[in-house]
Amino acid sequence: MLKKKPSRARKIILPLAIAVLLAVLGIVLTKVSKPNTPITSSTPSEQLAAARTRLDKLQVKEWAPKTGYDREQFGSAWSDDVSVELGHNRCDTRNDILQRDMRDEKLDTDGCKVLSGTLDDPYTGKTIAFKQGRESSAAVQIDHVVALSNAWLTGAQSLSPEQRRNLANDPRNLQAVDGPTNQGKGDSDAGEWLPPRKEYQCTYIVRQIEVKTVYSLWVTKSERDSMARVLSSCTGSGAAATTTAAPTTTAANVYFKNCEEARAAGAAPLRRGQPGYRVQLDGNGDGVACE
């Protein structure tokens, strides 16, 4: 007796149902490296030890030719393509990072655009009053910890367009900082530039090594020597702690229309920096929605 073949509708509906279930459970299947997947250990001492191990494993090579480099090789600036790890709140990455790194921020009515706030700049130690405006916005800029130009010279040319876009928008590689200091850094690597505030140099190098590891980038000899020199001065008592703790869940396109949906999915409460969080659901602005 011949077995009855599954209907075309069943072939379509069953995989779709499985995909929806995986999304609700916070699971994603992807062929490319997941942006912002946490690989940093939990304690400063473990972070430091892990960074030293990863540095030893990074390839040491000369820069590749800069031929073909363009900012557009890394996708549109500040898209919302990768900020699922910051809640996929339909906001652009720049404003996501401003919200993450500043305090006392005030938002526009869209719940995304940061109109003002205060930045405790990790690169200089200065306290900067930020105000959105043509003449004032540049006081705070978003730095690519591993500059995109440096990434292009050290392996990003071989990444897919999607992976380069992920690199440009990955919260681990982004930091709100003092604008003039960021301009001074330019596209320098660790062998050419370090944050002037020495207390942050360990964190800065740990983050660079993490990003280079995730995206399979290499280092030059001078870059590696500088990284090793900084790490040798770190004690692991707090200096190496990163400021970009990544969420453990990386489900793509997690979006809850309201708190009822979030609770029904078993995802509440939603914390800033986790999939599903949106400022629109955070009534008191304390970083925890749908308590």
C-alpha positions as CSV (number, residue, x, y, z in Angstrom):
1,M,0.0,0.0,0.0
2,L,1.4,3.4,-1.0
3,K,1.9,6.0,1.7
4,K,0.0,9.2,1.2
5,K,2.3,12.1,0.5
6,P,2.0,15.1,2.8
7,S,0.0,17.9,1.3
8,R,1.8,21.0,0.0
9,A,0.1,23.1,2.7
10,R,1.4,20.8,5.4
11,K,5.0,21.0,4.0
12,I,4.8,24.8,4.3
13,I,2.8,25.2,7.6
14,L,4.9,22.7,9.7
15,P,8.3,24.4,9.1
16,L,6.7,27.8,9.7
17,A,5.2,26.6,12.9
18,I,8.5,25.3,14.1
19,A,10.2,28.6,13.2
20,V,7.6,30.6,15.2
21,L,8.1,28.3,18.2
22,L,11.9,28.7,18.0
23,A,11.5,32.5,17.9
24,V,9.2,32.5,21.0
25,L,11.7,30.4,22.8
26,G,14.5,32.8,21.9
27,I,16.4,30.4,19.5
28,V,17.7,31.4,16.1
29,L,19.2,29.3,13.4
30,T,21.7,31.1,11.2
31,K,24.6,30.4,8.9
32,V,26.6,33.5,9.8
33,S,28.1,34.4,13.2
34,K,25.5,35.9,15.5
35,P,26.3,39.6,16.2
36,N,26.7,40.3,19.9
37,T,26.8,36.6,20.9
38,P,28.5,36.8,24.3
39,I,32.0,35.2,24.5
40,T,33.4,37.3,27.3
41,S,33.7,35.5,30.6
42,S,31.8,36.5,33.6
43,T,34.5,37.9,35.9
44,P,37.2,40.5,35.2
45,S,40.0,37.9,35.9
46,E,38.3,35.4,33.5
47,Q,37.9,38.1,30.9
48,L,41.5,39.0,31.1
49,A,42.7,35.4,30.9
50,A,40.4,34.7,28.0
51,A,41.6,37.8,26.2
52,R,45.3,36.7,26.5
53,T,44.4,33.3,25.2
54,R,42.4,34.7,22.3
55,L,45.2,37.1,21.4
56,D,47.7,34.2,21.2
57,K,45.3,32.6,18.7
58,L,44.9,35.6,16.4
59,Q,46.8,35.5,13.2
60,V,49.6,38.0,12.9
61,K,49.9,39.4,9.3
62,E,50.6,42.6,7.5
63,W,47.8,44.8,6.4
64,A,45.9,43.8,3.3
65,P,45.7,46.4,0.5
66,K,43.0,49.0,1.1
67,T,41.8,48.6,-2.4
68,G,38.0,48.7,-2.6
69,Y,37.4,50.1,0.9
70,D,34.3,52.2,1.3
71,R,32.1,52.8,4.3
72,E,29.2,51.4,2.3
73,Q,31.0,48.0,2.2
74,F,29.7,47.7,5.8
75,G,26.1,48.6,5.0
76,S,24.1,51.7,5.6
77,A,25.3,53.7,8.6
78,W,23.4,53.1,11.8
79,S,20.7,50.8,10.4
80,D,18.4,48.8,12.7
81,D,19.5,45.5,11.0
82,V,21.5,44.2,13.9
83,S,20.1,45.9,16.9
84,V,17.9,42.9,17.7
85,E,20.4,42.4,20.4
86,L,19.3,45.7,21.9
87,G,15.7,44.8,21.6
88,H,15.0,45.3,17.9
89,N,13.1,48.4,18.8
90,R,12.9,49.8,15.3
91,C,15.4,52.5,16.3
92,D,18.7,53.1,14.5
93,T,21.9,51.7,16.1
94,R,23.3,55.1,16.9
95,N,20.4,56.0,19.1
96,D,20.4,52.5,20.7
97,I,24.0,53.0,21.7
98,L,23.4,56.6,23.0
99,Q,20.6,55.2,25.2
100,R,22.8,52.3,26.4
101,D,25.8,54.4,27.3
102,M,24.3,57.6,28.6
103,R,22.3,58.4,31.7
104,D,19.5,60.8,32.3
105,E,18.6,60.7,28.6
106,K,15.5,62.3,27.2
107,L,13.9,60.8,24.1
108,D,11.8,62.2,21.3
109,T,8.1,61.2,21.1
110,D,9.2,58.4,18.8
111,G,10.9,56.7,21.7
112,C,14.1,56.4,19.7
113,K,15.9,59.7,19.1
114,V,18.0,60.8,22.0
115,L,17.4,64.6,22.5
116,S,19.7,65.0,25.5
117,G,21.6,63.1,28.2
118,T,24.8,62.8,30.1
119,L,27.8,60.8,29.1
120,D,30.5,59.7,31.5
121,D,33.1,59.3,28.7
122,P,35.2,56.1,29.2
123,Y,38.0,57.4,27.0
124,T,38.8,60.6,28.8
125,G,36.9,60.4,32.1
126,K,35.0,63.7,31.3
127,T,31.4,64.2,31.9
128,I,29.7,65.5,28.8
129,A,26.3,67.1,28.5
130,F,24.8,65.9,25.2
131,K,22.2,67.8,23.3
132,Q,20.8,66.8,19.9
133,G,21.4,69.5,17.3
134,R,23.3,70.5,14.2
135,E,26.0,72.3,16.2
136,S,26.0,70.2,19.4
137,S,25.5,66.5,18.4
138,A,29.1,66.0,17.5
139,A,30.1,66.4,21.2
140,V,29.3,62.7,21.6
141,Q,30.1,60.3,18.8
142,I,29.8,56.5,18.4
143,D,33.2,55.0,18.1
144,H,33.9,51.7,16.3
145,V,36.2,50.1,18.8
146,V,37.8,48.2,15.9
147,A,37.7,50.9,13.2
148,L,36.0,49.8,10.0
149,S,39.0,50.8,8.0
150,N,41.3,48.7,10.2
151,A,38.8,45.8,9.9
152,W,39.0,46.1,6.1
153,L,42.8,45.9,6.3
154,T,42.8,42.9,8.6
155,G,40.4,40.5,7.0
156,A,36.9,42.1,6.6
157,Q,37.4,42.0,2.9
158,S,36.7,38.3,3.0
159,L,33.6,38.6,5.1
160,S,30.1,38.5,3.5
161,P,28.2,41.7,3.2
162,E,25.9,40.6,6.0
163,Q,28.8,39.8,8.3
164,R,30.4,43.2,7.6
165,R,27.0,44.9,8.3
166,N,26.9,42.9,11.6
167,L,30.4,44.1,12.5
168,A,29.5,47.7,11.9
169,N,26.4,47.5,14.0
170,D,27.6,45.0,16.7
171,P,27.1,46.6,20.2
172,R,30.4,45.0,21.3
173,N,32.2,47.1,18.7
174,L,30.4,50.4,19.5
175,Q,30.9,52.9,22.3
176,A,29.6,56.4,22.8
177,V,32.6,58.7,23.5
178,D,33.9,62.2,23.5
179,G,33.6,63.5,19.9
180,P,37.0,65.2,19.5
181,T,38.8,62.2,21.1
182,N,37.1,59.9,18.6
183,Q,38.2,62.2,15.8
184,G,41.7,62.0,17.0
185,K,41.6,58.2,17.0
186,G,40.4,58.1,13.4
187,D,41.1,54.6,11.9
188,S,44.1,53.9,14.2
189,D,44.7,50.4,15.6
190,A,46.0,49.5,19.0
191,G,49.6,50.0,17.9
192,E,48.9,53.6,17.0
193,W,46.3,54.8,19.5
194,L,44.9,54.0,23.0
195,P,42.3,55.8,25.1
196,P,44.0,58.6,27.0
197,R,42.4,57.4,30.2
198,K,44.6,54.6,31.2
199,E,42.0,53.0,33.5
200,Y,40.0,52.1,30.4
201,Q,42.8,50.7,28.3
202,C,42.4,47.2,29.5
203,T,38.7,47.2,28.8
204,Y,39.4,48.7,25.4
205,I,41.9,46.0,24.4
206,V,39.7,43.2,25.7
207,R,36.9,44.4,23.5
208,Q,39.1,44.8,20.5
209,I,40.3,41.2,20.9
210,E,36.8,40.0,21.3
211,V,35.6,41.7,18.1
212,K,38.6,40.4,16.2
213,T,38.0,36.9,17.4
214,V,34.3,36.9,16.6
215,Y,34.8,38.2,13.0
216,S,38.0,36.2,12.3
217,L,40.2,39.4,11.8
218,W,43.9,39.4,12.2
219,V,46.4,41.8,13.9
220,T,49.7,43.3,12.7
221,K,52.8,42.7,14.8
222,S,52.8,46.2,16.2
223,E,49.1,45.9,17.0
224,R,49.6,42.6,18.7
225,D,52.6,43.9,20.7
226,S,50.6,46.9,21.9
227,M,47.7,44.6,23.0
228,A,50.0,42.3,24.8
229,R,51.8,45.2,26.6
230,V,48.5,46.6,27.8
231,L,47.2,43.2,29.0
232,S,50.4,42.6,30.9
233,S,49.6,45.6,33.0
234,C,46.0,44.6,33.8
235,T,45.3,43.0,37.2
236,G,41.9,41.5,36.5
237,S,40.5,43.3,39.5
238,G,38.0,45.3,37.5
239,A,39.9,47.1,34.8
240,A,39.2,44.4,32.2
241,A,35.5,44.4,32.8
242,T,33.6,45.2,29.6
243,T,30.8,47.8,29.4
244,T,28.9,45.9,26.8
245,A,27.5,42.9,28.5
246,A,25.7,41.0,25.9
247,P,22.3,39.3,26.4
248,T,22.3,35.5,26.3
249,T,19.4,35.3,23.9
250,T,19.8,36.3,20.3
251,A,16.5,35.5,18.6
252,A,15.9,37.3,15.4
253,N,13.1,39.8,15.0
254,V,11.7,39.4,18.5
255,Y,8.9,41.9,18.7
256,F,6.0,42.2,21.2
257,K,3.1,44.5,20.4
258,N,2.4,44.9,24.1
259,C,3.2,43.5,27.5
260,E,0.4,41.0,27.3
261,E,2.1,39.4,24.3
262,A,5.5,39.4,26.1
263,R,3.9,37.7,29.2
264,A,2.1,35.2,27.1
265,A,5.4,34.2,25.5
266,G,7.0,33.8,28.9
267,A,9.5,36.6,28.1
268,A,8.6,39.2,30.7
269,P,10.1,41.1,32.3
270,L,12.0,42.6,29.4
271,R,15.3,44.3,30.3
272,R,17.1,46.9,28.2
273,G,19.7,45.2,26.0
274,Q,17.6,42.0,25.7
275,P,15.5,40.8,22.7
276,G,12.0,42.2,22.8
277,Y,12.7,45.2,25.0
278,R,11.3,48.5,23.6
279,V,11.3,51.9,25.4
280,Q,7.6,52.1,24.5
281,L,6.9,49.2,26.8
282,D,9.0,50.7,29.6
283,G,6.6,53.1,31.3
284,N,8.8,54.5,34.0
285,G,12.0,54.4,31.9
286,D,14.0,52.3,34.4
287,G,15.3,49.9,31.8
288,V,12.9,47.1,32.8
289,A,9.6,46.7,30.8
290,C,6.5,44.6,31.5
291,E,7.4,44.0,35.1
